[in-house]
Amino acid sequence: MEIKERGDGINPLANANLFSRLFLCWLTPLLHLGHKRQLNENDMYNVLPEDRSESLGEDLERFWAQELHKVTKVWSKTAALTDSRIRIMNEVVSGIRIIKMYAWEKPLSALVTEVRRKEIHQILKSSYLRGLNMASFFASSKITVFVTFTVYALLGNAITASSVFVTVSLYGTIKLTVTLFFPLAIEKLSETVVSVHRIKNFLMLEEVERKTFGVHLEEMNENSVEIERLTCYWDKSLDSPSLQSISVTVKSHQLLAVIGPVGAGKSSLLSAILGELPHDTGSMTVKGQLTYASQQPWVFPGTIRSNILFGRELNRKKYESVLRACALKRDLELLPDGDLTLIGDRGATLSGGQKARVNLARAVYQDADIYLLDDPLSAVDAEVGKHLFEQCICGLLKNKCRVLVTHQLQYLKAADKILVLREGHTMGQGTYSELQSSDLDVVSLLMKDEEQERWSLSADSDKVSLHSQRTNFSHGSQCSHSSLLLSYSTWSDQLPVEAARTLAEESRAEGNVDSHIYLKYFTAGCNALVLLLIVLISIIAEVAYILQDWWLVYWARAEVSNSTAAPFISINSSVNATPTDGEFHLTFYLSIYSGLTAAAVVFGFVRSLLIFHGLVKSAQTLHNNMFNAVLGTHVHFFDVNPIGRILNRFSKDIGQMDSMLPITFVDFYQLFLQNVGVVAVAATVIPLLLIPIVPLLLFFLYLRRYYLHTSRDVKRLESTTRSPVFSHLSSSLQGLWTIRAFRAEERLKKTFDSYQDLHSEVWFLFLMTSRWFALRLDSICSLFITFTAFGCIIFRDGLEAGQVGLVLTYAVTLVGNFQWTVRQSAEVENMMTSVERVVEYTELESEAPWETEKRPPAGWPSRGMVVFDRVNFSYTADGPLVLKDISATIHPGEKLGIVGRTGAGKSSLISALFRLAEPRGEIYIDGVLTSEMGLHDLRQKMSIIPQDPVLFTETVRKNLDPFNHHTDEDLWKALEEVQLKPVVEELPGKLETVLAESGSNFSVGQRQLVCLARAILRRNRVLIIDEATANVDPRTDELIQKTIRDKFRECTVLTIAHRLNTIIDSDRILVLDQGSIQELDRPFTLLQNQEGGLYKLVQQTGQAEAAALLESARQVNTQQIKGSDNLRLEEHIPETRLSSVY
């Protein structure tokens, strides 16, 4: 199944509503028939003509049909916008480190805010419909009773206490079902329709044809992949196929190397073999069990061991051999918990090289027949790459059928077959010798490399220019047994001290939800004046609600007095109104009755709409505050919190605040006022009822406290057990190809089911606690009704029939209302845990301000001079130092190479420069102290080309220029300079084409070129390159290096590199070890020190490569001596003088 966007898979899971109240759709008509019969017995049902009754029923039916259509339409739009918001949030959280270094928080915040604004617009529409529905719950019975008695009186009938309270009681009984539960069932049915439609769309995505790959015992030596004239399309709407007429065969014991430039179709070929890429024409036969190591390493939250075993039984001997073959033994020895060390979401606690090797070790441990390896060597250093190739690919897997996608051309001699791809076509295939005799460009490059090697060993080195030397290295020099990378033996990846950590447990509050949470929630959407207005309107509405029934009591009493006394009688009422002509005045009573009814209805509707509007605005404000807080917090927060945990707040918790919390609160608030009115009426008629009310109230408070003490924590537990469900789903979608290649779908389903079952168990426990509480609430109501009935009997001599009827009618309504009120109050507090969780994220510790009053000078930086003065750096306040006493000066326009093993401090040096955490010490750029300026003022003036390119689901234009600072001409020129212009021109909307999630429209290399285009557009004086060419082919590597030399000639460039050939021609090289500077000088000078770190690295690459690197360094040194008089003058400025200047 093709997963388009992870937000489309996560959000339906978070917000799919079940039709738990669907039974009310047929229960309500049955109740209506029963009440019709009882009203008919009291001659009240025939007040309106029969045909009019039928007409009202048809009108009601049409009304609800229209409402269902409206609500469904609104919810469909809301769901689409919510999915879009969650998708964007997923991309933001995944790429937060790059977002911060680009200083792109504001445009992304504006993007999310705009989507959220549209979402809130739709939510407000549905909320107003809900508000009208909730208000109609109280108004409908009043309107119905008003119309009934008005028509009844105008027809000449006498209003009696029995007719009044039988009618009021029956209407009150059915009111809860007809006006609340039935519309709620309609609403939930509409939500169900939307959810089912979304789930259906998700399930109806095109299924990947699952092929069963297996072999018979007698065919175990015949494992193979046979492809004949295969043509495949990722998207047939595009003109060109991803693979066109590909034919290749690889058998057991053979290694097929697949090479080609970026976008050639190398990964698509593996996808076709896996069955992920649909076959259009041609045939493919796979004999044997497949396994797969993806280009972008996939690890899931858990231990390193569980990531490698991936559900297999632990075979210690085999496990150890896999660890050795994948060069993981030393890394595990350096970890405090070894292979039981927990790794976070997206492998946050591992380096890129470690993730690549864990990813490879998982594939190797599976002991399959056919191994598909998608460029596993690019993310590791030279000796590690050599070790992996010799000990793993050509060692442990030597008897297997292997398909290796690689950009490391030095390993091609060891391949049994080589397949050269370009733009989906086969440019050539055969053995190394066969290709060498052809005219293919790749072979000519290899020949040049061989010539270069022979030249390196000769003395005639002065005749070769630096440019040709550099170009040949960029294409991948002929390194038959090792590459120009860092040595594994001395510089192998190891986990930095600060990374050896486990994921933080998700916080879960205990006890009552603090009052300040309620205050923040209410004041986020309304100011104090509006809150006071809502309370005042609520009181007026409730008083009018009670007075309407009270007025009927007086009216009925007046009717009785009028029928038993003389025609001229004085009627004493609460308003002391007496007809002037001594005759019973019907108009007077109808006028007052109409006014009270209108007041109850109008103020009830206004109250409901105001509360809904305020609470939805509160949700909007808190969401924006939370998003801004998450954007503005330190990157360490994202290292210790999985994506699912963060997205849970933005999906489920915000969903609760958008949808369920407002309707639940309004329901509780209105019912609470009504119940207070019931008790007030009862206490007014029979004051002695206050005596039993007090112990009942105390018992109720005890029960509520006892219940909430449990249910609140159960609800919080439900929220925390929901997070692993989302994390597992998000992680599974990221590694979907790997999961399917390993045939691990059932195992992952079982894991998902275990998380879902745990969540369901907690949810069921919550439902059971609610039922327990409901039973005891009904018992309290029954006791209250009993006390009220006996009170009416005991004090019957002092009570009128109308008063008794009013008290008993109101008391009976408590049976349903009181239970529902208390349940809703508990539900409000339970749902307030979502607000609590959102507020918790709004209070995240923020990094330094984006802008400050102290702005850098105009045109800063104009030179690009960077000075580190006694810099110490840690990612957390109490964490270990990862940079120790760093002091160095990087001159304007200087090209500085930075080398060192993972954990040596290379990335930490960049983090300190970008202030991803606040360094101790001083960093100056062109004499300006960076710690005194805003983060955006600093970060916007530096460019970075990251190791892992990040693109967003936005237009190509927005991915290049989110601030709209550049013209179309500038954008096209930048794309042309990185050779992406033809690619973008082929897109349907060109610059306005919306990219797929994570920019999957482009290959990894093309995404890297987009990042280079961004750097060109920014035109900053300081450029940082963070191992940017690790995952690209030699041609793209050369293109990137050439573009950097041409476009950033006058800029200060800091390059972190695994490949020594990419930094050997730098002006100087900085060697880091354990967070400290080991050495810093010109490459040639460093290579004269046989005890130095750089010298040892170069010697470990092999004699030929070492000679080539030394010659390159010599030529750079010669050019520096001839043309760097000013630079040499600056180099001799004492460090103390620099410190005094800055």
N, C-alpha and C positions, 0 to 999 in steps of 0.2 A: 504494500500500500504506500502510495506516495504521500508523505507528510509535507504539506505546503508550509505551514507556520506553526511553531510550537504553541503560540497563544490560542490557535484554533483547537488544539487538543487539550490544553489545560483548562481553559475557561468553561467549556461545557461540563467538565467534571466538577468544577467548583459550583456551578449555578444551575445544574439540571434539577428542575422542580418536579416532584412526583405528584400524581393526582390523588393525594390522600383524602381530599374532601369531595371527591367526585360523587360519592353516594348521596350528597345533599342535593344533587341535581334532580334526583327522583324522589328523595324523601320529602322535599318541600311541597310538591303537589299533593302528596298523600296527607300531609298535615293540614293543608288548605281544605281538603275535602272534609276532614273531620271537624274542623272549626266551622265550616259552612253549615254542617248539620246542627251544631249546637246553637249557632246564631239563628238559624231558621226556627228552632224551637222557641226562641225568645222574640220572634217576630221582628228581628233586627236585620236579617239578611235580605228581606224583600223591600227594604227601604228604597233601593234603586230598582228600576225595571229590569227584567231578565235580559232583554236584548242589550241594554246598556252594560250590564255586568259582563256579558260575553264580549262586548266591544272593548271594555277596559282590560279584559284578559288578553285579547288579541293585541291591544296597544302595548301591554306590558311585555308580551312575547316579542313583538317587533323591537321594543326598546332594548331588551337584553340582547337580542341578536345584533343590533347595531353596536351596542357597547362591547360585546365580545369581539366584533370586527375591529373596532377602534383600539381596544386594549391590545389585541394580538398584533396589530400593525405597529403600535407604539413599542411594544416589547421586542418585536423583530428588529426595529431600528436600534433600540437600546442595546440589545445583545450584540449586534454587529459592531457598534461603537465600543462596547466593553471589550470585545475580543481584540479590537484594534489597539486599545489602550494597554491591555495585558501583553500583547505582542511587543509593543514598543518598550514597555517596562522590562520585558525579558531581555531585549537587546541592550537596553541601557545598563542593566545590572551586569550582563555578561561582558560588556565593553567599557566598564566604568573607569578603568585605569587609563585607557587611551582617551576617553572623553575628558578626563581631568587634565591630561597633558596637552590636549588640543585646546583646552578652555572652551569647550562646547556645551557647557552646562546650560547656558541661557537659551540657545536655539532649541535644544532638546526639551528644556522646561517649557518653552513656548509651544512646542509641538504637542507635548502631553497635555498642557493646559488647554489648548484648542480642542483636542479630541475630548478631553474631559468636559469642556464647556458644552460641546454638542451633545455629549452623553447626558449631562445634567439637564439640558433643554428637554430631551425626551423623557428623562426621569420625572421632571416637573409635570409634564403632561399627564403621565400615568399617575403621579401623586395627586394632582388635582382631581382626576377621576376617582381615585381612592378616597380623597377628602370628601367629595360629594357623596360617595357611597357610605362612608362612615357617618357623615352628618345625616344621611337619610335613615340610618339605623334609629336615630332618636326622633327625627322629624316625621317619619312615615306613619308611625302609630298615632302621633298627635294629629297629623293631617287626616288620617283615616277616621279617627274618632270624631274630629271636628266636622268633617263632611257628613258623617253618618248622623250625628245628633242635630246638625243644622237642618238637614233635609227632613229628619224625623220630626223635629219641632215645627218646621214650616208646613208640614203636612197635617198639623193639628194634633199630633200625639203629645201626650203628657210625659215629661222627663221624670222618671222614677229612679229611686236608688238602686233597685234590683236591675233595671235595664242598663243603668249607667255602669255598674261595677261588673256585671256579667260580661258586657261588651268590652270594657276596658281591660278586664282580666284576660279574656280570650285573645284580644289583639296583642296584649303584652306578652302572652305566652308564645304566640307564633312570630312575634316581632324578631326575636333573636335568630330564628331560622330563616324567615323570609327576607329580612332586610340586612342581615349580617352574613350568616353562613352561606346562603344561596348566592349572593353576589360574590362572596369570597371564593365559593366553588367555581363560579364562572370565571373569576380572575385567575385562579390557579389553573383552571382548564386552559385558559388562553396562554399562560406561561408554559404549561405542559406542551401545548401545540408548538410553541416556539422552540422549547428545549428538544422535543422529539425531532423537530425539523433539523435543528443543528446537529444532533447526534446522527440523524439519518444522513445528512450531507457528509459528515465525517466518515461514517461507515460505508458510504457509497463511493468514496474515493477509489480510484482505479487500483485493483489488487495486483500485486506482483505475482506473476506465475511462479509458484513454488515447484522447483524441480527436485526430484529425489536422486541424489548422487550416491552411488554405492557400487561396490564391486563384488563379484563372486570370489570365493576362496581360490579357485583355480586361476583367477585373473589378477591376483594381487601384484604381479610384476608388470602389469600393463596399465598402470594408472596414467592417464593422459588428459590433455585438453586439446581438442581438435576443432579448429574454426575454419569455415569454408565460405568465402565471399560474404562475410557478415556486414550488414548495414543496419545501423541503429540511430534512432532519434530520441533526444530528450524531449523535444517539443517539435511536433511535425509542422506547427505553424511557422517555424523558422525555415528559411530556404535550405540551409546546408545541414546534412546529417552530422551527428557527433562522430560516428564511425562509418566509413564507406568502403565496402568491398575488401574487408580485412580477411586475410587467410594466413593462418599460422598453426603449427602443431608443436606441442611440447610434451615429452614423455617422462617416465620415471627416470630418476638419476640426472635429469637435465635441468639446467638453469637457463631460463629465457630472460634476457635483459631488455626492457622496453625503454627507449630513450626518445627524446624529441623536445622541441621548445615548449614554452608555456601555451596551453590551449591546444596541444597537438592531439589530445584524446587518450593520453596514457591512462589516467584514472578512469576514463569512460570504458576503456577496454576491460579493466578489472571489474567494473560495475556490470558489464555485459556478462562476464563469466559468472559473477555472483547471481545473475538473474535480476539485478536491480534496474538495469537499462533495457527497455523493451526492444525486442528484435523485430526488425521490419522485414528484411529478406536475408537469405543465406541460412546456414546451419551451424550448430555448435554442439559438440558432444563432450561431456565431462565425465570421465570415469574415475571415481574416487571421491573421498570425503574432503571437502574444502575447508580451509580456514583462512583468515584475512587479518592483516595488520594495516589499519587505515593511515592515510597520509597525515591527517590531523589526529594526534593520539586521543583515544577515548579512555578515560578512567572514570570510575563511579565512586561515590562516597563509601568508604570502607577501609579495610587494611590493605597494605600492599600485597600480602599473601592472597587475600580473597580476590583481588583484581587479577592476579596471575592464574590462580586455580580456576576461577570463574565456574564454580560448581563441581569441578572434578575432585576426586579423592586425592589426598596428599600422599604422593609416593616420594619419600624423602630423598632417595638416590636420584631419581629423575629430576626432582625439584632442584636439587643442588646443581646438577649438570646444566639445567636451563639457566639458573642464576649466573653460573660461570660463563656460559656461552653468550649471555646477554649483558655481560659486564656490570652486573648488579651487586656482586658480592661485597665490594669495598663500600659501596653506598650504604648497604644494609648494616655493615659493621660500624659505620659512623653514626647510625641512628640509635637513640636510646632504647627504643622498643624493637629494633630490627625490622623484620618484615611484618611485624604486627603493628607498626606505626600507622595511625589513621591518616588518610588523605582526604581532603575536603572536596566539596563540589567543584567540578572542572579541574581537579588536581591542584587546588590552590597551594598546597604545601610542597609540591614537587617542582623541580625545574623542567624546562622544556625537554632537555635531553633525557631526564629521568622518566618523564611521562612516555617518551618515544620508546624507551627500552622496556618499560613495564608493559606497554602496548604490544611490543614484539614478543616479550616473554610469554604473554597470555596465548598468543598464536602458536608459539613453539611448543608450549606445554600440552596443547590439545592433541598432539600426536596424530595429525591428519595425514592424508595422502598427497594433497595438493596445497601449496602455500602461495597465497597471493600477497605480495609485500609491496605496499604503495609508498615508496621513497622513505624507508625507515632510517636511512643513513644521514640525511641532511641535517637533522637537528642535533647531532652529536659531534664531538671533536674528532680529530683525525685518527688518533690511535684507537679511540673507542670505535670509530667507523671501521678501521682496519680489523679490530678485534671482532666486531659483529660480523663482518663479511667472512673472515677466515674461520673463526671458531663456531659461528652460528649458521650463517647461510651456506657456506661451503664446508662446514664441519659437521655439526650436529644434524643438519638437514641434507647432507650430501646425497643420501639415497632417496630423497623425495623429489617430487615434481615441483619446481619453483618458478614463479613468474615475478620478477623483480623490476619495479619501476624505479629508475634512479637518474640522478643528474651527475653522479660521480663516474665520469667516463674512465677513470683510471682502473676501474674494476672490470671493464668490458672484456679484457683478454681471458678472464677466468670463466666467462659465460659460454655455454654450449651454443647458444643462438642469440642473435641480437636483432631486435625489431625496431626499426626507425620509423617514427610517425611524425606527420606534419599535417595540421588542420584536418585530422581524421583520416588521412590517407596513408597508405604504406609507401614510404620513400625507399625502403629497401630492407632486406632481412638476410640473415646468414650468419656464418661464423665471423670472428674478428678478422681472420685472414681473407675471407671472401669479400667482406666490406672494404678491407684495405685496398683491394685490387680494383674497386669500383671508383666512380667519380663523385660519390656522395660528399656533401659538404662536411658531414661529421667525420668522415675518414680523413679528409684533408686536414681537418683540425687535429686529428690524432697524429697524423704524419708530422705536422708542425710541432706538436708536442714532443715527438720522438727526436726530431731535429734539435729542438730546444734542449732536450736532455743531453744529447751528444755535444751540443755547443757548450752546455754548462760545464761539461767535464774537460773541455779544451781551454786553451789559454787565450783564444781569440774572442774574448768577451767584450772588448771595447767597441766592436763593430756593430753591436746590437743596441738599438735605441731603447730608452726606458719605456717608450710608448709600446713598442712591439713586445717587450718583455711583459709589460703589464697586461696587454691584451691577451697574450697566450695564457697567462696565469688565470685570467678571468674566465677563459673558456674551459678551464680544467686541465692543468698540466698533466703530462703523462707521468703519473705517479703509480708505478706498477704495483707497489706493495703498501703504499701509504699515501695519504693526502696531506695537503698543506694546512693542516689543522693542528690544534693543540694536542699534546701527548696524553694518552690515557694513563700511562704509568705514573706520571707526576701530576697531571692536571685533570684527572677524570672528574666528571660531575659528582658532586657530593652535596648533600642537603645542607643548606646554610643553617647556622644555629638557630636563627629566628624562625626558620620554617619548621623545625621539629616540634610541632605542636598539634594538638588535636582540635577538633571542631568544638566550639563553645556550645554548651547545652542551651536550648531555647529557654529564655526566662519565662516563668509562669508565676504571676502574682497569686497571693493567698489572701483569704479573708474578704471583707467587704470591699466593694468598689469605692474608692475614696470619693468624698463629696466634691473634691476639686475636679475630678473627672467629669461629673455631672455639670459642674459650673463651666468648665471649658467647652463641653459639648453644646450646651444651650447658648452660651455667649458667642460661640463661633458663628452662629447664624442670625442672632438677634441681639440688639443692644438692650439695656435695662428698661428703657421706656417701652419698647415693643413687648418685652416679657410681662411688664406690668399691665399693658393693654390687653394681652391675651388672658391674664388672670381675671381682669375686670369683666371682659366679655363672657368668660366662662361662668362666672358667678351669676351674671344677668341671665344667661341662657338657662341655667339650672333653676333659678328662682322662677322664671317664666314657665318652665317645664312643670314645676310642682303646682304653681298657682292655676294653671289651666285645669288640672284635675280638681283642685280645691274649689274652683269656681263652679264646676259641675255639681259638687256637693251642695253648695248654696242654692244653685238653680233648682236641683231636685227637691230640696227642702221647701223652697218657695212654691214649687208646683203643688206639693202636698198641702201646704198651708192654704194655697189658693183654692184647692178642690174641696176642702173641709170647712172653710170659713165663708163669710159673706163676700159678695162680689167686690166690695170695697174693703181692702185689707192693707194693713201697713206691713210692709216687708222690711225687716231689719237685716241688713247685710254688712259685710266688712267695710263697705263704702258708704253705709247709711243712705242708700238711694231709695226714695219712695216715689212712685208714679204720681204725678200731679193731679191726674184725673181719678185717682183711686182705683184704677183698673190695672190688672197684671200687664206689665209692659215687656213683651217678648223682645222688642228691638233693643232695649237696654241691655239685657243679658247676652244677646247675640253679639252686640258691639264689643262688650268687655271680653267675651269669650274669643272673638275674632282677633282682638288686639293681643291677648296673651298668646294665642296660637302663633300669630305672625311673629311676635317677639321671640318665642322659643325656636321657631324654624329659622328665622334670619340670623339670630345670634349664634345658633348652633352651627349653621353653615359657615359663617364667618370665622368662628372659633376653629373649626376643623381645617379650613383652608389655610389660615394663618399658621397653625402649628405645622402642617405638612410643609409649607413653604420654608419656614424657619429651619426645620430639621434637615431638609434636603440641602439647604444652603450651608448648614453646619457640616454635613458630609462633604460638600464641595470644598469648603475652607480647610477642613482637617486633612483631606486628601492632598490638596495643594501644599499644605504645610509639611505633611509627611514626605511628599515627593521632593520638595526643596531641601528638607533636612537630610534625606538619603543622598541626594546629589551633593550636598555640602559636607558630608561627614568624611572621615579619613578612610583611605583605601583599606586599612587594616580591618575595618568592619566587614568588608566584602570577602576578605580572606577567611574569616572565621564563621560566616553565616552563609549557608547554602542558598542557591537561587530560589529553591522551592519555599524556603522559610520566608524570604523577603517577599516573593510573589504572593504568598498566602495572605499577607497583610493587604496587598493591593487588590486581590481578587475576592477572597471570601469575606474578610473583615470589612472592606469597603462595600462589598455587595450587601452585607447585613445592614450597614448604615444607610445605604441608598434605598433599600427596598423594605426589609422586614422591620427594622427598628422604628421608623416613623409610624407605620400603621399599627404596630404593637403599642407604642406609647400613646397615640391618639385614642386607641381603643381602651387602654387602661385608664387614661385621664378622664375620659367621658363617663366610663362606668363607675369610676371612683366617686366622681361628683354625684352621680345618680344614687349610689349606695349611701353616701352621706345624707342625701336628701331623704331616702327611705327611713333611715334611723332618726333623722330630725323630725319627720312627720309623725313617726310612732311615738317618740318621746314627747312631742307637743300634745298629742291626743291622750296618751297614757303616760304621764311623767314617771310613774313608779317602774316602768319598763327599764329605766336607766339602771336599776339595781341589778337585774340579771345581765344586762348588756355589759357591765364592767367586767365580771369574771369571764364572760364569753370573749370579750375583747382581749383580755390578758391571755386566755388560752390560745386564741388565734395568733397573737403576737409570738407566743412561745413556739407554736407549730411553724409559723412562717420563718422564724429565726432558725429553727432546727432544720427545716427544709432547705432554706437558702444556704446554710452552712455546707450542706452536701452538694446541692445542685449547682451552686456557683462554681465550686472547684471541679465538679464533673464537666461543666461546660468549658471551663478553661482547659481541662484535660482533653476534651473533644477538639479544641482548637489546636493544641500542640500535637495530638495524634494525627491531625489532618495534614500537617506540614510534610511528614515523610511521604505521604501519598503523592503530593505535588512534586517533591524533590525526585522521587523515584521515576515518576512519569517524565519529567523534564530530562533527567539523565538518560532514560531509555530512548527517548526521541533523538537525543544527540548521538547516541551510539547505535542507532537502529540497524545500519548495515552490518556492523560488527555482530550484533545480537543475532541477526538472521543468518549470517555466514556461519556462526557457531552453532546454529540450530538450538539456540538457547531461549526461544520464545516461551516455551512452556515453563521453564525455570524462572524466567523473569515475571511471567504471569503469576506464578505461585508466590513469588516475593511480593508482587503488587497486591495479590489477594490477602497475604498476611498483614500488610499494612492497612488495607481496606477493612479487613475483618476486625483488626484491633480498633480502628476508628468506629466501625459499626457497633462493636461491643460497648464502647463508651457511649455512643449515641443511644443505644437501646437502654443502657443503664439510666441515662438522662430521662428517657420517656417513662421508665418505670417509676422513677422518683416523682415525676409529675402526676402520675396516676395515683400513687400513694397519698400525695398531698390533696388531690381533688376529692378523694373519698372522705377525708377528715373535714374538709371544708363543707361538704354537703351535710355532714353531721352537725356542724355548728349552726348552719342555716336552719336545719330542722328543729333544733332546740329553740332558736329565736322565734320561729313561727309558732311553736308550741307555747312559749311564754306569752306571745302576743295574743293568741287565741284564748288562752285562759284569762289573760288580763281583760279582754273584751267581755268575757262571761262574768268575771268577778265585778267589774265596774260598769255593767250594762245599764244600771239605772241612771248613771250620769252621762251616758253616751247616746248620741243620735245614730240612726241607722246609716246615714251617709258617712259619718266619721268612722264607724266600724268597718264599713265596706272599703273606705279609702285605705285604712291601716292594713287590713288583711290583704287587699289587692297588692299594695306595695310590698308587704312582707313576703308574699308568694313569689314575687319577681326576684327576690334575693337568692332563691334556690339555684337558678342558673347564673344570674348576674354576679353574685358574690364569688362563686367558685372561679368564674371566668376572669373577674377583676383581679383576684389574688394571683391566679395563674399568669395573667398578663403582667402583673407587677413583678413577679419573679422572673418572667421571660424578659422584661425590660432590663432587669439587673443582670441577667445572664448575657443578654445581648450587649450590655454596656461593657462586657469584657472585650468585645471587639473594639469599642471606642478606646478602652484602656490600652489595648495593644497598639492602636494607631497613635494615640497620644504618646506612648512610649517611644515610638519612632520619630515623632515630631521633636522630641527632646534629646535626640542623638547629639553627642559632642561634635561640634562643628570644627572644621579646619579653619585656618586663618581667613579673614575677609577677602572676597574677590576683588574689591576695590577699596582703597583707603584715600584719605585726604592727601597723603604724600604721594604724588604721581611722579613717575620718571620723567626726565626732560624730553622735550619733543625730538623725535628722530633717534631716540635711544633704542637699542645700542647701535652706534654708528661704526664701531670698530670690531667688536666681538671679542674683547679681551676678558677672559674668565680667570678669577683668582680664588683658590681655596686656601683659607687661612685657619689652620688648626681645627679642622672640621671633624666632629664626631657625630655619628648618626645611628639612631635606633628607630624601629618602626612603632614601638610603643614606649610610653614613659618609663615603664619598669622592665623593658626588654633588654636583651644583651646588645652591646654595641656591634654593629656590622661594618661601620667605618671608624677607624681609630686614628685620630691626629693626622688628618689628611691636609697637607700643605703643598700647593702646586700652582704654577702660573701657566695659563694657556694663552699664547700670544694671538693678536689679531690675525685672522686669516690662516691660522695654523691648522694643519691636519694631524689630529692626535689619534693614534690607535690605542685601544685599551684591551689588554688580554689578561687572562686569569681564569682559573677554574670556577665552576658554579659555586657560589658561596664565598668567592674571594672578595666580592664587593662591587663588581662591575655594574650590575643593575641598581645596586644601592647608591652608587655614585650618581647615576642619572636621577634616581628618586630624590636624592638630596638636592640636586640642581633644580628639579621641578617642584621641590618642597611638597612631595606627596606625604611626607611627615616632616616635622620641623627639625632641622639639624641644629646641633650645637656648634658654635664657632661662627665664622663669617665667610660668606661667599659673595664676591663682587663680580659684576659684569659691567665693563667700561667704567669702573670706579663707583658704581652705585651699589649699595648694600641691598641684596635681594630680600632679606628678611624684613625690610622696612616698607616694602611696597605690597600692593594687593596681588593676590595669586594670579588673577587674570592679566594684570599688567605685566607680570613676569612670564607666564606660560605662553601668552599670545606672541611674545617676542622671541620665542624659540620654536624650532620645528623639530619633529621627530618622525622617523620612519621606523615603525615598530616591527618586531619579529613576527607577531601574529597580526595581520592586517584586519581591521574592523570596518565593516560597512553596515549601513542601516537600511531598513525598509523605507526608503525615501527616494526621491528622484536622484538621477546622476548629478544634477546641478547642486542639490542640497548636500550630497555626500562630498562634493568638492568644495563648495562655498556656502556653508550654512548661514553666513551673515549677509549674503548678497553684496559683497564688497567688490566683486569683479564682473566685468562685462562678458558677454558670450564669446567675444573675440579672445579674451584672456583665457577662458575655459578651454576653448578649442585649441588654442596654441599650446597650453599645458598638456592636453591630451596628445597632441601631435608630437610633442617633445618626448613623451614616454611611449610613443607608438601605439596608443590606444584609440586614436581618432577613427581609424577604419572600423574598429570593433563597436564603438559607440554609434557611429553613423549607421550601422546595420540594425541597431535597436529600433523598435517600432516608433517610439517617441523621442529618439535621440537623447538630448539632455533632460527631457521631461519624463523619460522612462523610469517608472518606479521599480527599484531593484527588489528581488526576492529577499526573503529573510537571510540576514548575514551576508548579503551580496552573492548568493549562490549562482546568480547569472554568470558570474565570472569565475575563472579558475583561481587557485591560490596565488599564482604568479601575477595574474592580471589585477587581483586585489592589491597586491604589493605595489604594482605600478600606479594604481589609483592613489595610494598613500604618497608615492613619490610626486605625483602631480599636485597633491595638496601642498607639499613642501615647496614646490616651485611657485605656486600661487602666493604663498605667504611671504616669500622673499625676505626671510629673516637672516640676520647676520650670524646666528648660532644654529647649527644643525647637529642633531644627534641621530646616529644610525645604530639601531639595536639589533645586530645580527639579522639585518633585513634580507640578506640573500641566502639564508639557510635553506629555504624550501623552494628555490627557483632553479631553473636549468642554467647551464653556463651562459647561453646567449642572453637570457634575461639578466643574469648577474653582470655580464659585460655591459649591457644596456644601462643598468642602474649605475654601475661604477662610472661609465662614460658620461652619463647625464650629470652625476654629482660633480665630476671634474670640470665639466663645461659650465654648468649653471651655478655652482657654488664655489667657483674659483676664489672669490674674494671673501668667502665666509669661513668662520671657524667651524671645523667639522670634528666631532668626537665620534669615533667608530668603535663599537664593541663587535668583536668578530671571533668566530671559531676558526675561520680559514685565514692562515697567516698571509696568504698571497693578497688578501684584500686590504691589509694594513701595513705590509712590509715597506711600501713606498711612502708611508706617512712621514711628516716632518719629524715627529717624535713618537715614541711608544711608551705607554704607561703600563707597567706590570704590577698587578695587585696580587696580594697573598694574604688571606685571612683578615681582610679589611684594612690592610696597611699598604703603603707604597713600597714595593720591593726595589723598583728601579724606574727611572724616568730619564730618557735621553734620546738622541737620534738613534735610529735602528743600527747604523753602521758602528757607532760608538759602543752601543750595548753588546753587539756581536763580537767586539774585541775582548770582552770580559768572559773568559771561559768558565767562570764560576757563576755567571749571571743567569737569571731565569730565562731570558729570551734566547740566549745562546743555547741553552739546554733544549729548549723547545725546537729550535731550528735543527739541531743535530739529530733529534729524534725523528725528524721527517725523512731521513735517508740521505745518503751522500749526494746524489744528484740534485735533489730538491734543496738541500742545504746550500750547495754551491750556487744554485739559481737565486735563492733568497739572499745570499750574501752579495752576489753581484748586483741585484736590484738595490739593496741597501747602499752599496758603494756608489752607484750612479746617483741616487738621491742625495747622498752626502756631497758629491761633487757639485751638483747643481746648487745645493744650499750654500756651499762655500763661495761660489761665483756670484750669486745674486742675492745674498741675504746680509748685507752689511748692517742695515738697520736692525735686523732681527738679532744678529750677534751682539750688537750693542745693548739691546734690551735684555738679552740672556745673562749679561754680566751685572745687571742691576742687583744688588744684594736683596735678599728676601726681606730683611728688616726695613729697607728703604721702601719696598713695595707696600709693606704693611703700613708704614707711616703715611704713604701717599693715599692709600685707600682707607 
